[in-house]
């Protein structure tokens, strides 16, 4: 594991790696405190594992919570567009009840 003082030290390589990976796995705990592993479209606000090349994985650690307010849903929807990811393919539009932001 590489420890860095600032994100700037790894930013270029980090962004290059994660932009080549569309999905990631995230470990969560459900309402009954049972662990669950889920596949997500990632934006880096939680603990994630990006593994396109098993010799160059990227792990990101942080805290996550569900966000369902319209402003956050739209902000994240638009943010994905900057990475050339069209969430409409999976969820139709930002108001879809199956679209969720964690």
Rosetta blueprint (number, residue, H / E / L):
1 X L
2 X L
3 X L
4 X L
5 X L
6 X L
7 X H
8 X H
9 X H
10 X L
11 X H
12 X H
13 X H
14 X H
15 X H
16 X H
17 X H
18 X H
19 X H
20 X L
21 X L
22 X L
23 X E
24 X E
25 X E
26 X E
27 X E
28 X E
29 X E
30 X L
31 X L
32 X L
33 X L
34 X L
35 X E
36 X E
37 X E
38 X E
39 X E
40 X E
41 X E
42 X L
43 X L
44 X L
45 X L
46 X L
47 X L
48 X E
49 X E
50 X E
51 X L
52 X L
53 X L
54 X L
55 X L
56 X L
57 X L
58 X E
59 X E
60 X E
61 X L
62 X L
63 X L
64 X L
65 X L
66 X L
67 X E
68 X L
69 X L
70 X H
71 X H
72 X H
73 X H
74 X H
75 X H
76 X H
77 X H
78 X H
79 X H
80 X H
81 X H
82 X L
83 X L
84 X L
85 X L
86 X L
87 X L
88 X H
89 X H
90 X H
91 X H
92 X L
93 X L
94 X L
95 X L
96 X L
97 X L
98 X L
99 X L
100 X L
101 X E
102 X L
